[in-house]
């Protein structure tokens, strides 16, 4: 059972590091999406990659080796994304239907079995964003106050809201098998990366400051405690990886891309994410393996 209370709060300013030659990058797109919009969001330890690609709307995809299957989504969906996948292949994400007022989170159990993931006090979008091998699901939702709150789900039990103290907005993007959560806190102006370790009840907040970050979000954490995410500078977005709980951010960019976001990481350290150029209007995905 979860224990969510704040014992220790740590703020960590990050040191600077750039390690572009530490990874080998492979780009890919969904076959029917052209070069326009393919977003890889998650990877498991079997190298199964999940995400969303655009073809008459944005739809979930699963990439297994060189094969991409899409759409992968609940019946009746007209817009979906798969955001996370665990070792057993259970997937989480969110979707909309013509009869929905807001996005609903979902758990995909198999090809024909889905379960909605919607916290009881949600009044707006509910987004299921990460899942671990214990089938614990994390995400974010809009509450009655109009703010975004984090949640944790296990079976029929929800812990919601699960928020950063003193911040009006929280989103939980990932959880590993050690029950360490990652995401962001937002004060209405800036995004701050957040790492919360449930066993020790320790919340660590960090910015990739020495990389010039004005906003930082943590998107995933693997079972070795390696955290990935993205940060904004005044002009661009870059991916990052941190091996020391946010003390040192390492910049990660797809070669020659103006903007990069790292969204997922496997236990072996393989990264997935997407890169984009707003000027020519494309979003393409990548896999990056450590050299």
Order of alpha helices (4+ residues) and beta strands (2+ residues): beta-beta-beta-beta-beta-beta-beta-beta-beta-beta-beta-beta-beta-beta-beta-beta-beta-beta-beta-beta-beta-beta-beta-beta-beta-beta
